[in-house]
Amino acid sequence: MQPAWKGDREMVQYVGLRFCLSILAFASIFSSVAHSQSEFRIRDIVRLKGQEENVLQGLGLVVGLKGSGDGNMKPMIRALARSMQLMGGQVAADIQGRLVEKDIESAKNVALVFVTATVPPSGAQPGDKLPCTISAINAKSIEGGNLMMTPLLGPRADQPTVFALAQGPIIIDSPRQLTTGRIADGCKMEAAVQTQYLANDQITLILESSQSSFSMAQQIEDTVNDYVRNGMNLSFDEQSISSSQDSESSAIALDQMHVVVKIPANYRYRPVQFISMILDLPLVNQKQNKRVTIRQREGIIVIGDDVTIAPVAISHKNLTLSTRSTSPSAVSAGGNFVGLGVDRKTPLNQQTTLKQLVDALNLLAVPTDDIVSIIKAIDRQGNLYGELVID
């Protein structure tokens, strides 16, 4: 419903109020963006060497199936017989002590499965519970089954150390995949898995692959060294100790992915505090916008604002598109030519952005799969000024 204006004065006041609100909203958005950029820290793009995920694994038995088990599979029968014997079950044996498997070889409600559990990078302590994944080896389905007590070894399976025990009812997430399930909190830690991140009083920062570059590694080295040389907000006595014992560089970039940082002498007995301060140091995100990420299965294209393309001409079915047209968004009389308003004399910083090209293709109802193919072709030709990441 349109407001009933009493006069031009009220209309001017209303328009002015809406304008002020728009300015405030824009300022709020700009402030939040600037704030988020200023909060870009070392911790956002690195991890400590030694703090990685570890996988525990083991072989177990699932019981309670509805005839969809392994049937007459010898490894399952031997495992079931051995398990029954360990739990006090009456299993016949021959004169040489070998278990007689004929009594249980017709078990169709049992399946031999792989059991895996992932320990987080921070490690795990006895009593912690983790989710575990169950995968059938030969069974047609493990739906409705219950995993018997299964010891999990690892991270190296050749080391016979039991780190956890897994058991419980299996949950099937997808009706199309009845041979794989999970148990929420079905893995209980029995031994500690600790990750070592200190070696010879130094740590190693590993950059994420999406952010690794020589310039970023050098920036981290310079940032850490400047912070250490400037006293790290220490007291006067601690500054003198730091300057006398750590005059050399504390951080050294080995390559585009690894930066070694030496723990200062006055933090040797409190490395966690030093690491926390180092990881909170701000950085300039050099690769924030120069990237195109494509998730081909979902048909998602994420384009950075600064990704540009060189002057190109694209022919797609009955459509011809060029970035060399001098008239912006010009369409020929035939309806099959589009120009994006860039000629050969246009400076590099004013060239067509990839976003403009994608917007033009969307306007012409070009399918997403074809847009992805066009972007790949431009990148292969060397005319895409940015990093292309395909998931």
MARRO-730795 format. One line per 5 residues: number of its first residue (from 1); their letters; for each residue x, y, z of C-alpha. Coordinates in nm, 4 decimals, decimal comma, padded with zeros to 6 digits, always signed. Example, Ala and Ser with C-alpha at 12.3 -4.5 7.8 and 13.67 -1.06 7.14 Angstrom:
1 = as = +01,2300:-00,4500:+00,7800; +01,3670:-00,1060:+00,7140;
This chain:
1 = mqpaw = +00,0000:+00,0000:+00,0000; +00,1401:+00,3401:-00,0987; +00,1587:+00,5997:+00,1814; -00,0837:+00,8912:+00,1577; +00,1412:+01,1969:+00,1489;
6 = kgdre = +00,0161:+01,5142:+00,3110; +00,2526:+01,7260:+00,1086; +00,5868:+01,7540:-00,0618; +00,7591:+01,8266:+00,2700; +00,6668:+01,4868:+00,4130;
11 = mvqyv = +00,7844:+01,3158:+00,0944; +01,1223:+01,4879:+00,1127; +01,1593:+01,3894:+00,4781; +01,0714:+01,0287:+00,3959; +01,3164:+01,0083:+00,1044;
16 = glrfc = +01,5862:+01,1724:+00,3159; +01,5304:+00,9253:+00,5981; +01,5528:+00,6292:+00,3589; +01,8726:+00,7734:+00,2108; +02,0304:+00,8104:+00,5553;
21 = lsila = +01,9341:+00,4544:+00,6467; +02,0896:+00,3303:+00,3226; +02,4114:+00,5192:+00,3975; +02,4223:+00,3737:+00,7491; +02,3624:+00,0211:+00,6168;
26 = fasif = +02,6386:+00,0644:+00,3588; +02,8742:+00,1983:+00,6236; +02,7942:-00,0959:+00,8488; +02,8647:-00,3443:+00,5694; +03,1882:-00,1647:+00,4771;
31 = ssvah = +03,2948:-00,1567:+00,8405; +03,2255:-00,5291:+00,8862; +03,4196:-00,6131:+00,5684; +03,7144:-00,3974:+00,6746; +03,7002:-00,5489:+01,0216;
36 = sqsef = +03,7006:-00,9016:+00,8830; +03,9982:-00,8212:+00,6606; +04,1886:-00,6762:+00,9559; +04,1280:-00,9985:+01,1496; +04,3133:-01,2118:+00,8958;
41 = rirdi = +04,5661:-01,3932:+01,1156; +04,8484:-01,6409:+01,0756; +04,6280:-01,9070:+01,2375; +04,3813:-01,8753:+00,9480; +04,6202:-02,0197:+00,6898;
46 = vrlkg = +04,8668:-02,2430:+00,8782; +04,8760:-02,5500:+01,0974; +05,1470:-02,6773:+01,3279; +05,3579:-02,9638:+01,2002; +05,2821:-03,2693:+01,4085;
51 = qeenv = +04,9201:-03,1786:+01,4701; +04,7539:-03,3899:+01,2059; +04,4575:-03,6218:+01,2048; +04,5303:-03,9887:+01,2774; +04,3186:-04,2849:+01,1720;
56 = lqglg = +04,2607:-04,5855:+01,3954; +04,1467:-04,9048:+01,2263; +04,0510:-05,2613:+01,2986; +03,8574:-05,5679:+01,1834; +03,5304:-05,6450:+01,3569;
61 = lvvgl = +03,2154:-05,8519:+01,3378; +02,8624:-05,7198:+01,2872; +02,5825:-05,9400:+01,4188; +02,2045:-05,9182:+01,4081; +02,1658:-05,8915:+01,0306;
66 = kgsgd = +01,8599:-06,0179:+00,8449; +02,0270:-06,2845:+00,6337; +02,2423:-06,0275:+00,4517; +02,5739:-06,1292:+00,6120; +02,8803:-06,2942:+00,4617;
71 = gnmkp = +02,7379:-06,6458:+00,4553; +02,9989:-06,9174:+00,4083; +03,3018:-06,6847:+00,3920; +03,6008:-06,8544:+00,5546; +03,7671:-06,5438:+00,7096;
76 = miral = +03,4397:-06,4455:+00,8769; +03,3815:-06,7979:+01,0073; +03,7306:-06,8178:+01,1558; +03,6940:-06,4724:+01,3143; +03,3540:-06,5631:+01,4596;
81 = arsmq = +03,4863:-06,8899:+01,6015; +03,7830:-06,7166:+01,7588; +03,5637:-06,4447:+01,9047; +03,3237:-06,6981:+02,0523; +03,6134:-06,8863:+02,2088;
86 = lmggq = +03,7565:-06,5711:+02,3692; +03,4177:-06,4896:+02,5206; +03,3795:-06,8384:+02,6686; +03,1655:-06,9893:+02,3967; +03,1672:-07,3652:+02,3462;
91 = vaadi = +03,3389:-07,4215:+02,0124; +03,4578:-07,7690:+01,9275; +03,8240:-07,8312:+01,8503; +04,0075:-08,1198:+01,6859; +04,2911:-08,3185:+01,8404;
96 = qgrlv = +04,5423:-08,0560:+01,7185; +04,3544:-07,7728:+01,8935; +04,2118:-07,6195:+01,5769; +03,8577:-07,4891:+01,6030; +03,5909:-07,6854:+01,4186;
101 = ekdie = +03,4167:-07,4368:+01,1936; +03,1401:-07,6588:+01,0590; +02,9127:-07,5733:+01,3488; +02,8964:-07,2030:+01,2527; +02,9617:-07,2024:+00,8784;
106 = saknv = +02,5927:-07,1481:+00,8009; +02,5729:-06,8178:+00,9963; +02,4091:-06,5684:+00,7635; +02,3473:-06,2910:+01,0124; +02,7166:-06,2099:+01,0699;
111 = alvfv = +02,9511:-05,9942:+00,8596; +03,3218:-05,9175:+00,8748; +03,3774:-05,5408:+00,8522; +03,6443:-05,2721:+00,8570; +03,6153:-05,0209:+01,1421;
116 = tatvp = +03,7861:-04,6809:+01,1275; +03,7902:-04,3801:+01,3597; +03,9601:-04,0437:+01,3046; +04,1500:-03,8829:+01,5916; +04,1424:-03,4994:+01,5656;
121 = psgaq = +04,4678:-03,2993:+01,5238; +04,4640:-03,2053:+01,8930; +04,4829:-03,5740:+01,9892; +04,2620:-03,7767:+02,2243; +04,2781:-03,8975:+02,5821;
126 = pgdkl = +04,1551:-04,2193:+02,7474; +03,7798:-04,2031:+02,7940; +03,7169:-03,9731:+02,4975; +03,4484:-04,0939:+02,2579; +03,4756:-04,0577:+01,8815;
131 = pctis = +03,2466:-04,1510:+01,5930; +03,3505:-04,4503:+01,3854; +03,2732:-04,5750:+01,0362; +03,1767:-04,9333:+00,9514; +03,2389:-05,0752:+00,6028;
136 = ainak = +03,1333:-05,4213:+00,4921; +03,3833:-05,6464:+00,3140; +03,1496:-05,8998:+00,1540; +02,8034:-05,8531:+00,3098; +02,5165:-05,7232:+00,0996;
141 = siegg = +02,3878:-05,5020:+00,3809; +02,4770:-05,4155:+00,7419; +02,1481:-05,2365:+00,8074; +02,0125:-05,3128:+01,1531; +02,3395:-05,4743:+01,2633;
146 = nlmmt = +02,5321:-05,4312:+01,5868; +02,9104:-05,4095:+01,5959; +03,0700:-05,6427:+01,8500; +03,3565:-05,5166:+02,0658; +03,6371:-05,4371:+01,8205;
151 = pllgp = +03,9921:-05,3293:+01,9115; +04,1286:-05,0466:+01,6981; +04,4979:-05,0214:+01,6192; +04,6971:-04,7367:+01,4784; +04,7938:-04,4931:+01,3543;
156 = radqp = +05,0187:-04,7705:+01,2144; +04,8336:-05,1011:+01,1909; +05,1602:-05,2962:+01,2108; +05,2080:-05,1758:+01,5690; +04,9924:-05,3988:+01,7934;
161 = tvfal = +04,8880:-05,1232:+02,0330; +04,5164:-05,1055:+02,1049; +04,4260:-04,7367:+02,1198; +04,0466:-04,7698:+02,1272; +03,7518:-05,0077:+02,1437;
166 = aqgpi = +03,4472:-04,9739:+01,9188; +03,1000:-05,1201:+01,9538; +02,7321:-05,0324:+01,9186; +02,4311:-05,0280:+01,6831; +02,5017:-04,9176:+01,3269;
171 = iidsp = +02,3300:-04,6182:+01,1680; +02,2814:-04,6193:+00,7901; +02,2849:-04,2679:+00,6447; +02,1861:-04,3506:+00,2876; +01,9404:-04,6206:+00,1792;
176 = rqltt = +02,1416:-04,6479:-00,1424; +02,4579:-04,7422:+00,0465; +02,3646:-05,0250:+00,2810; +02,7212:-05,1571:+00,3101; +02,8555:-04,8492:+00,4927;
181 = griad = +02,7351:-04,7110:+00,8240; +02,8512:-04,5281:+01,1332; +02,8249:-04,5376:+01,5109; +02,7915:-04,2043:+01,6870; +03,0397:-04,1931:+01,9760;
186 = gckme = +03,0940:-04,5640:+01,9214; +03,4718:-04,5513:+01,9678; +03,6074:-04,5183:+02,3224; +03,9743:-04,4264:+02,3620; +04,1784:-04,6632:+02,5779;
191 = aavqt = +04,5221:-04,5052:+02,5243; +04,6307:-04,1461:+02,4673; +04,7125:-04,0201:+02,1199; +04,9284:-03,7112:+02,1644; +05,0551:-03,4943:+01,8824;
196 = qylan = +05,4079:-03,3564:+01,9170; +05,4531:-03,0104:+01,7690; +05,7804:-02,9111:+01,9412; +06,1165:-03,0365:+01,8135; +06,4515:-02,8922:+01,9231;
201 = dqitl = +06,2785:-02,5871:+02,0757; +06,1196:-02,4890:+01,7477; +05,7919:-02,5263:+01,5645; +05,7130:-02,5568:+01,1954; +05,4217:-02,3677:+01,0443;
206 = iless = +05,2718:-02,5399:+00,7398; +05,0698:-02,3172:+00,5073; +04,7421:-02,4424:+00,3665; +04,7812:-02,5446:+00,0044; +04,5273:-02,2841:-00,1074;
211 = qssfs = +04,7362:-02,0036:+00,0489; +05,0896:-02,1331:-00,0014; +05,3243:-01,9117:-00,1994; +05,6766:-01,7782:-00,1631; +05,5460:-01,4279:-00,0977;
216 = maqqi = +05,3090:-01,5471:+00,1772; +05,5813:-01,7555:+00,3445; +05,8134:-01,4541:+00,3323; +05,5427:-01,2332:+00,4799; +05,4985:-01,4733:+00,7733;
221 = edtvn = +05,8753:-01,4820:+00,8289; +05,8987:-01,1019:+00,8303; +05,5925:-01,0631:+01,0536; +05,7221:-01,3064:+01,3161; +06,0751:-01,1642:+01,3136;
226 = dyvrn = +05,9506:-00,8054:+01,3458; +05,7282:-00,9068:+01,6345; +06,0102:-01,0850:+01,8189; +06,2618:-00,8057:+01,7594; +06,0190:-00,5442:+01,8866;
231 = gmnls = +05,9998:-00,7112:+02,2257; +05,6690:-00,9039:+02,1956; +05,5075:-00,6692:+02,4543; +05,7504:-00,7908:+02,7202; +05,8723:-00,6184:+03,0323;
236 = fdeqs = +06,2035:-00,4294:+03,0320; +06,3993:-00,7225:+03,1810; +06,2482:-00,9720:+02,9389; +06,3268:-00,7414:+02,6454; +06,6937:-00,7359:+02,7412;
241 = isssq = +06,6975:-01,1166:+02,7636; +06,5204:-01,1458:+02,4284; +06,7496:-00,8997:+02,2512; +07,0669:-01,0598:+02,3896; +06,9740:-01,4244:+02,3280;
246 = dsess = +06,7557:-01,3981:+02,0149; +06,9369:-01,1401:+01,8029; +06,9276:-01,3761:+01,5072; +06,6135:-01,4431:+01,3084; +06,3471:-01,6413:+01,4934;
251 = aiald = +06,1575:-01,7419:+01,1787; +06,2986:-01,8812:+00,8559; +06,0873:-01,9637:+00,5499; +06,2173:-02,2903:+00,4051; +05,9914:-02,2866:+00,0994;
256 = qmhvv = +05,6437:-02,1732:-00,0024; +05,4772:-02,4051:+00,2513; +05,7072:-02,4332:+00,5556; +05,8187:-02,1671:+00,8033; +06,0369:-02,2753:+01,0973;
261 = vkipa = +06,0036:-02,0618:+01,4126; +06,2487:-02,0873:+01,7013; +06,1062:-02,0538:+02,0522; +06,2786:-01,7586:+02,2314; +06,4824:-01,8476:+02,5389;
266 = nyryr = +06,2432:-01,6681:+02,7749; +05,9527:-01,8772:+02,6400; +06,1192:-02,2200:+02,6450; +05,9114:-02,3238:+02,9471; +05,5878:-02,1666:+02,8227;
271 = pvqfi = +05,5804:-02,2428:+02,4484; +05,2000:-02,2468:+02,4342; +05,1876:-01,8765:+02,5205; +05,4445:-01,7926:+02,2531; +05,2670:-02,0031:+01,9892;
276 = smild = +04,9352:-01,8393:+02,0748; +05,0860:-01,4921:+02,0274; +05,2505:-01,5894:+01,6983; +04,9330:-01,7403:+01,5536; +04,7377:-01,4231:+01,6407;
281 = lplvn = +04,9670:-01,1941:+01,4390; +04,7824:-01,0136:+01,1550; +04,8634:-01,0667:+00,7880; +04,7715:-00,9136:+00,4544; +04,5686:-01,1642:+00,2554;
286 = qkqnk = +04,7503:-01,1543:-00,0756; +04,5351:-01,4237:-00,2395; +04,1947:-01,3282:-00,1061; +04,0317:-01,2215:-00,4319; +04,2465:-01,3585:-00,7144;
291 = rvtir = +04,0761:-01,6933:-00,7193; +03,7973:-01,8780:-00,8958; +03,6542:-02,1819:-00,7171; +03,4325:-02,4227:-00,9094; +03,2369:-02,7071:-00,7488;
296 = qregi = +03,1344:-02,8872:-01,0627; +02,8974:-03,1395:-00,9075; +02,6847:-02,8765:-00,7379; +02,7186:-02,6262:-01,0240; +02,8648:-02,3587:-00,7934;
301 = ivigd = +03,1056:-02,0916:-00,9198; +03,2690:-01,8530:-00,6706; +03,4584:-01,5656:-00,8332; +03,6869:-01,3141:-00,6635; +03,6246:-00,9485:-00,7454;
306 = dvtia = +03,9768:-00,8947:-00,8813; +03,9834:-01,1855:-01,1270; +04,0144:-01,0432:-01,4781; +04,0468:-01,1900:-01,8255; +04,2443:-01,0837:-02,1294;
311 = pvais = +04,0633:-00,9632:-02,4438; +03,9160:-01,2787:-02,5940; +03,6510:-01,3850:-02,8421; +03,4305:-01,6799:-02,7447; +03,2154:-01,8799:-02,9821;
316 = hknlt = +02,9527:-02,0959:-02,8131; +02,6932:-02,2718:-03,0277; +02,5042:-01,9891:-03,2016; +02,6513:-01,7220:-02,9709; +02,9633:-01,5142:-03,0280;
321 = lstrs = +03,0940:-01,3089:-02,7363; +03,3893:-01,0715:-02,7423; +03,5626:-00,8506:-02,4860; +03,6969:-00,6228:-02,7598; +03,3736:-00,4437:-02,8404;
326 = tspsa = +03,3930:-00,0661:-02,7924; +03,0252:-00,0299:-02,7056; +02,9332:-00,1731:-02,3655; +02,7006:-00,4724:-02,3747; +02,6382:-00,4274:-02,7458;
331 = vsagg = +02,4197:-00,6874:-02,9107; +02,4091:-00,7230:-03,2857; +02,0897:-00,7166:-03,4872; +02,1025:-01,0922:-03,5270; +02,0887:-01,1299:-03,1507;
336 = nfvgl = +02,3912:-01,3558:-03,1391; +02,6799:-01,1158:-03,0694; +02,7631:-00,9615:-02,7330; +03,0447:-00,7174:-02,6561; +03,1614:-00,6359:-02,3052;
341 = gvdrk = +03,3025:-00,2915:-02,3785; +03,6788:-00,3485:-02,3661; +03,9226:-00,2808:-02,6465; +04,2924:-00,3578:-02,6877; +04,3976:-00,0166:-02,5533;
346 = tplnq = +04,2209:-00,0652:-02,2212; +04,4646:-00,0690:-01,9255; +04,5087:-00,3969:-01,7423; +04,3405:-00,2723:-01,4258; +04,0321:-00,1795:-01,6289;
351 = qttlk = +04,0013:-00,5006:-01,8238; +03,6944:-00,7183:-01,8202; +03,6437:-00,9079:-01,4979; +03,5438:-01,2701:-01,5053; +03,2326:-01,1777:-01,3110;
356 = qlvda = +03,1202:-00,9518:-01,5982; +03,1676:-01,2365:-01,8423; +02,9708:-01,4813:-01,6269; +02,6934:-01,2251:-01,5770; +02,6680:-01,1827:-01,9527;
361 = lnlla = +02,6528:-01,5588:-02,0068; +02,3841:-01,5947:-01,7393; +02,1880:-01,3161:-01,9063; +02,1943:-01,5197:-02,2264; +02,0788:-01,8337:-02,0363;
366 = vptdd = +02,3994:-02,0277:-02,1012; +02,3947:-02,3501:-01,8911; +02,6249:-02,3677:-01,5909; +02,8172:-02,6635:-01,7335; +02,8937:-02,4614:-02,0451;
371 = ivsii = +03,0041:-02,1618:-01,8350; +03,2446:-02,3894:-01,6465; +03,3822:-02,5219:-01,9761; +03,4337:-02,1660:-02,1033; +03,6192:-02,0665:-01,7844;
376 = kaidr = +03,8426:-02,3745:-01,8141; +03,9178:-02,2940:-02,1784; +04,0110:-01,9345:-02,0920; +04,2401:-02,0571:-01,8139; +04,4035:-02,3173:-02,0403;
381 = qgnly = +04,4728:-02,0461:-02,2956; +04,6473:-01,8366:-02,0313; +04,3939:-01,5527:-02,0445; +04,2612:-01,5908:-01,6907; +04,4395:-01,3601:-01,4465;
386 = gelvi = +04,3784:-01,5526:-01,1257; +04,3961:-01,8989:-00,9696; +04,1454:-02,1595:-01,0832; +04,0490:-02,4156:-00,8176; +03,8237:-02,7060:-00,9191;
391 = d = +03,6764:-02,9258:-00,6437;
